[in-house]
Amino acid sequence: MTLPTAALAAVVALLLAATVVAKLPLRWWWIRACEFPRMQLAFLAVITALLSLPLEPPWRWSLLASSLLVVALQARFILPWTRLWPVQVQAAEPGQAKRCITLLIANVLTPNRQAARFVEIVRQHDPDLILTLESDAWWQERLDESLEPHWPHAVKVPLDNLYGMHLYSRLPLDSPRVEWLIQDDIPSIHTQVTLESGDRLIFHALHPRPPAPNESEESLWRDAELLLVGRKIHRHPVPTIVAGDLNDVAWSRTTRLFCRISGMLDPRRGRGRYSTFHARYPLLRWPLDHVFTSEHFTLKSLKVLPAFGSDHFPILATLCFRPDRSGEHDNPDADGDEREWARQTIREALSREQET
């Protein structure tokens, strides 16, 4: 075996290993991290497949087959977030403006100081709800000054630990509350929102802790928070929207399980990835900021907005309340084993947090 062939074989082996490891039902951060770059891994596998063509047998066929296997396995997860797949949330018809709600979600990045640019984006798109993540007291002062006159209803949780969050709304908020679902330094916002039509919905804003070496050695805390909210939604099947930086990709084991546990729908399925992170590195981007909706809504628009100094792009979604079209949606549903897995995950996270 020549040195170039050996190097190519090593790359193919790494791609195949990362693909297989991501399927393991384990919570170690480095395993769950393999779920993120599925598009990048598939692209690299296409390149290795092309590079294997000039090789002599048997390396040509073994490396080509292994590369194509990686592409096929990754495509299984990628394709639902392309236009080649049926949409999961049906498109809204014209009109019905008073029954629609526009959300702008942005992880502002705490040390980022381009608040004026962010406010400019907000005013340009004029959403009904503005959710910021990683917003501390400095950000609150700038947001209050610029947004409160036109978005007078607010829930504010300024923190300097990268988990602060602020919700500003033009629409009335009923019984808003801040909850610390799994860990006592990770907040979430839960409130009723009244549309101009008088219809009401439940809005959950989340930003769970990510599995990463400087945050958490495993995904338990993130998984438990998502699944806990998913169970609550399943038990109370009313018009609901979940939004935030979930520190997870749309196609991950946990996020897909959250959708099956809750019955929530992903507006991106059948439309595209709508990647929001990382804003500075085009080759390392994936969808971390999410909007999920119950079957009661249709989608008018969804777009990723320009950068404003954060490592995340903002995302803007307009959903229309159309419960009479609920039957057009195919709701995901969890089986008994998945619901038991969710219960065990939540119990373990709560038990271990109490111990610590």
N, C-alpha and C positions, 0 to 999 in steps of 0.2 A: 504494500500500500504506500503510495506517495504521500508526502507531507500535505499537499493541498486536499487530497482525498480524505486523509485522516482528519484534517481541520473541518471539512464539510460534514463528515460523519459525526464529529463531536457536536456541531451546531444542530444537526438534525436530531441527535439524541437528546439534547437539552430541550428542544422544542417539543418533542414527544413526551419527555418527562414532565414539563410544565403543564402540558395538556392533560395528562393522566392524573397528576397530583391534584389539580383543581377539582376533580370529581370526588375526592375523598371527603367524607362527612366529618371532617375534623376542624377545630376552631383556631388552630395555631395561625398567627398572622401571616406567615410566609406562605402557607397553603392557600388561604383565602385571597392573598394578593395575586395569586396566579389566575384568578377569575377576571381581573381587571383588563389586562392587555390582550384580549382575545383577537381583536382586529389586527393588532400589531403582530401577534404570533402567527396568525393566518397569512399575513402579507410576507413575513419572513419565510414561511414554509413554501409559498409560491416561488420565492427567489431560489431557495435551495432545490426545489424540484427542477427549475430551469438549469441550475448549475450542475445538476446530476446527469443531465442528458448526454453531455460529451464523454462521460466516464466509460471505462470498459466494464463489461459484465464481470462479476455479479454485482459490483458496487452500484452500477447505473440503476439496476432494477430495485435493489433493496433500498437505496436512498430515495429514489423516486417514489416508491410505494409508501415509505415512511412519511415523506413530506406530504404526499397527497392525503394520507390518513389524517395528519394534523389539520390540513385544510378542511377536510370533511367534518371532523369532530368539532372544530371551532365554528364552522358554518352553521352547525345545528343550533348554536346559541346566538350567532350574529344575525341570521336571516330574519327572525321576527322583528328586528329593529331596522329593517330596510323596506323599501317600497315594493319589494317582491312578495311581501306577506300581507294578508288581509288586515285591515285596520281593526283595532279592538274597540276604540271609541268612535262612534259614527259622527260624521260631519254635521254641523248645525246648518239649518236652512236660514235664509235671510230673514231679517226682522227679529222680533222677540227681544229687543234691546233691554227692556226692563227686567227680563228674566235671565240676563247674562251677567257674569262677574269676571273681571280681568284681574289677574294676580301677577305681581312682579316679585320674584324671589331672587335674592342676591346674598351670597357670602361676601362681605365687604373686605375681609382680611383686616384684622385688628390694627396692625401697624400702618396700613394704607391710609394716606391722608388726602386722597383725591375725592373728598366729600362733595365738592362743588360739581365735579364731573358726574358723579352718581346722581345728584339732585337734578342735574340737567337731563339725564336719561329718564328719570322718573317723570319730570314735567313733560317731556316730549311724548311719552307713551300714555300718561295720565291713567294709571291703573286704579281700580277700586281698592285693592289691598296691596300693601307693600310689606314684605317680610324680609328683614335683614338678619343675617347670621354673623357671628363673631363681632357684633357691635358692642362697644364698651361705652363708658361715660363720655369720652371725647366724641364718639360718633353720635350718641344720644343728643348732646348739646347742639350739634350741627343739624341733625335730622329734625329735632323739635323746632328749631328756628325756621327751617325751610318748609317743613311738611305739615305741621300742626294746623295752620290756617285753613288748609284745604282737605286734610285728612285728620279730622278732629278726634276720632275714636282711636285709642291706642292702648297697647299692652307693652310695657317696657321692662326688660330684664338686662340691665347693663352689668356685664361681668368682664373682668380682665384676664380670664382663663381660656379665652378663645371660644367660649360657649355662650356668650351673651346673645340675646335675640330681641328684636323689636318688631312689633306689628302695628302699622298705621293703616287706618281704614276710613274711607269716605262713607261706607255703609255702617249702620248701627251694629254694635257688638253687644250681645246679650249674655250675661253670666260668664264673662271671660275669667279664666283662671290660669295660673302657672303651676305646673306639676313637676315634681322631680321623680320620675317614674321608676328608675332603676338605681341611679347613683345620685348622691345628694349635691353634686356640683354640675349636673347636666340637666338644664331646664327644658321644658316643653310648654307650648301654649295651646290651650283648647278653648274654643268659644263658639257660640252661635252667631251666625251672620244673617241679617235680614236684607234680602234683595229689594230693589225698587218696586218690584211687583208685590211685595209682602211675603213672598215665599221665604222659608228659612232653611239653612243648611248648617252642618257642623263642620268646623275647620280645625284641623290638627296641624300644628307647626312643630317639626322635629329636627334635631341636630345631634344624633347619638355619637358617642365616642368611637373613633375608627380603630380597627386593628392595625397597629403600627408599632415599631420598636420604641418610639418616644411617647406613645400613648397607652397602648395595651398590648400585651403579648398574645392575646387571643381575641376573637370576635364575639365572645359571649355577651358583653354588655350591649354592643350594638344590636346583635341579633335579638336579645331579650326585649329591648325597648321596642323594636319594630313589631315583634310578634305579640307583645302585650297590647299595643294599640290595635293591631289587626284583630285580636280576639274581641276587644271591646266593640269594634265596628261590626263584627259578625253577630254579636249578641244584640246590637241595636241597629238594625238595617234601615237607617234613615239617610236622606241626602247628605253626603259627606265628601269632603276634599281633604287630602293629606298632602302637605308640601314641606319642602326643606332640603337641606344638604344632609343626605342620609349616609354619607361616607361609604357608599356602596354603589356598584354599577347596576344598571337595569336588568342585566341578564344573570346576576349572581344567584347562587343557591338560596340565600336569605331573602333577597328582594322578591324573587319569584314565589317563594313560600309565603312571604307576607301577603302577596296578592291572592294566593289561593286561600289562606287562612281568613282574610278579610272579605274576599269577594270583590276587591277594588280592581279598577281597570287602569291600564297605562296608555295615555293618549299617544305616546311615541310609537307604539307597536303598529307596524305597517306604514309608518311615516318616515322614520329615520332615528338616528342615535341622539341628536341634539346634545352633543357633548359640551359640558360647561367647565371642565377642568382638564388640563392645566392651561390657563390663558396664555402663558408665555412660551409653551413648548408644543407646537402643532403636531409633532409626531407622538406625543404622549398625552392624548386627550381621551376622556371617557365621560359618560353621563353620571355625574355625582349628585346633581341638583334635580329634584323630582317633583312632579305633580301627579297625584293619583286621584281618581274620581270614582264615585259609586255609579251604578247603572242609570241614575236619574239625570245624567248630564250628557250633552253632546259637545263636540269641540268646534269652536269657531276659528281659532287660530292658535298657533304655538310657534314661538321663535326664540332663538338665542340672540341676545342683544350685545352691542359692542363692549369691549373691555373698558375699565375705568381705574386701573391700577391694582385691582385685586388679582389673585391667582385663579379666581372663578369668573366666568361670564355670567351676567344675569340671565334669567329665563323668564319669558312672558307668556302667559296662557290665558285665553278667554274661553270660558265654559258657559254653556247655556242650560238652564234648568228645564228639562223636557221629560218629566216622568212618564208621559204617555208614549215615549219611544224606548222605554226600558227594555221591552221585549226584543228590540233589535240587537241587543248586546249579548254576547256569550260570556257569562260570568265565570271566572275560574273558581274552582272549588277544591278544598283539601280533603284527603281521605283520612281515615281514622288514625293511621300510623303517623301521618304528618301533624295532626292535631295533638297527638300524644308527644311527639318530638317538641312541639311548641310549648306545651305545658311543662315538660321537663326542663327546657331551656330557661323559661321564666323562673321556675322554682330554684334552679341552680344559681342563677344570677342574683336573685333576692337573698338566698341563703348565704352565698359567699360575700355579698356586700355587707350583710349584717355582721358577719364574722370580722370583716375588716374595719 
